[in-house]
Amino acid sequence: MSIPISRVTVVGAGYMGGGIAQSLALAGFTVQIADVDVAASLKGLERLLTEVQEFEAEGLYPPGSTEVVKKNLTAGKTIEEAVADADFIEEAVFEVPEVKHAVLRTISEFARPDAIIGTNTSTIPVHELVPAVTGPERFLTVHFSNPAPFIPGVELVAGEATKPEVIAAVKDLLARAGRQGAQVADTPGMVLNRLQYVLLKEATAIVEEGVATVEDVDTIVRTTFGFRLGFFGPFAIADQAGLDVYANCFTTFENAYGPRLATPKLLTDAVADGRKGTKNGKGLTGEFDEETRAALIAYRNKAYSRMGDLLRELGPAPKGA
Ligand SMILES: NC(=O)c1ccc[n+]([C@@H]2O[C@H](COP(=O)([O-])OP(=O)(O)OC[C@H]3O[C@@H](n4cnc5c(N)ncnc54)[C@H](O)[C@@H]3O)[C@@H](O)[C@H]2O)c1
């Protein structure tokens, strides 16, 4: 396998493919973009070069970014030509299995046999795309999040045949691009979208039941638990709140909403095992002595205080009419 990756081709120069290509070019990789035809690729390149100038002017990208991206990002070849010399090819075309199959077949045919192939699919299980790839040991999901230039997390999903060194090479690429890759199992929606869509589904039910308006739901999410999510995931938050407290709250939910919201076994077992979270040093995310607990609380307070400063500085997000 070609490790480490230096030449990248992104197929699909739309919203996500463009953002991925731009981010990797900025990180120093040599990147080509290819879309349905050369004209579409060149149009994508033009848009990305305008955008990088704007990002630099607004201080969102460091000084000199435009020059770096101009030097490293190119377009103007067919998909067949653009993938021929790449170490890593990321597919970012429409989320339509037939379209992805056709594009992955072309990539497989024209890429080097040792090139790694990733797909940016949001929801399609990797095993449903594997049949389109020649050499499934070099194929995996590499799911960037929107907007790709600014969101650091990337979900990775290996297929049954994906070689560990392929995953390692992609993790290395992501780390060099300042991203955090997390590998998850091959299920529809993976982790990010499964959680995000469940939140939206419950939020929708809340609005439909007349519990709160769309605006008030968004306000509550932003200003309460959403405020924490940039720093802590749900397990870390539960540890800080108290696992015993959470278990009791689930009882109320189960009584009101039935088994759908019953106390999860993981939580019941933890509490039965005497694990109450950071307050008694035994959490779902680890063991905490006095020193670690104090450091965590100090970090949390600083993080939330700074988050408050940032939100005051930015002011409210622009709204639709
Ligand atoms: N938009 C998001 O928020 C988001 C987030 C994460 C992942 N994704 C995933 O990223 C992928 C791309 O989504 P997007 O939002 O960038 O879509 P998009 O519509 O902006 O871009 C898709 C691009 O693919 C190109 N394309 C279509 N068929 C092609 C073909 N046969 N050959 C070459 N190029 C072709 C289109 O011309 C277009 O430029 C999808 O799999 C999507 O699920 C999207």
The ligand as an ORCA input file, in Angstrom:
! r2SCAN-3c Opt
* xyz 0 1
  N     -24.314     17.751      2.245
  C     -24.018     17.254      3.432
  O     -24.351     17.817      4.496
  C     -23.218     15.983      3.527
  C     -22.535     15.685      4.708
  C     -21.752     14.532      4.778
  C     -21.714     13.668      3.704
  N     -22.412     13.963      2.567
  C     -22.330     13.015      1.450
  O     -21.395     13.514      0.495
  C     -21.783     13.081     -0.809
  C     -21.908     14.291     -1.715
  O     -22.884     15.167     -1.184
  P     -22.920     16.728     -1.528
  O     -23.736     17.377     -0.477
  O     -21.542     17.217     -1.804
  O     -23.734     16.700     -2.908
  P     -23.642     17.701     -4.142
  O     -24.893     17.500     -4.911
  O     -23.284     19.089     -3.707
  O     -22.390     17.161     -4.984
  C     -22.377     15.950     -5.657
  C     -21.465     16.115     -6.852
  O     -21.332     14.837     -7.474
  C     -21.281     15.068     -8.854
  N     -21.633     13.849     -9.566
  C     -22.827     13.250     -9.668
  N     -22.752     12.141    -10.433
  C     -21.454     12.056    -10.820
  C     -20.738     11.139    -11.629
  N     -21.343     10.115    -12.201
  N     -19.423     11.355    -11.821
  C     -18.806     12.422    -11.251
  N     -19.427     13.314    -10.465
  C     -20.743     13.133    -10.264
  C     -22.296     16.194     -9.090
  O     -22.095     16.829    -10.344
  C     -21.993     17.086     -7.915
  O     -21.012     18.064     -8.196
  C     -23.071     12.287     -0.635
  O     -22.749     10.930     -0.518
  C     -23.613     12.820      0.673
  O     -24.470     11.926      1.342
  C     -23.157     15.106      2.445
*
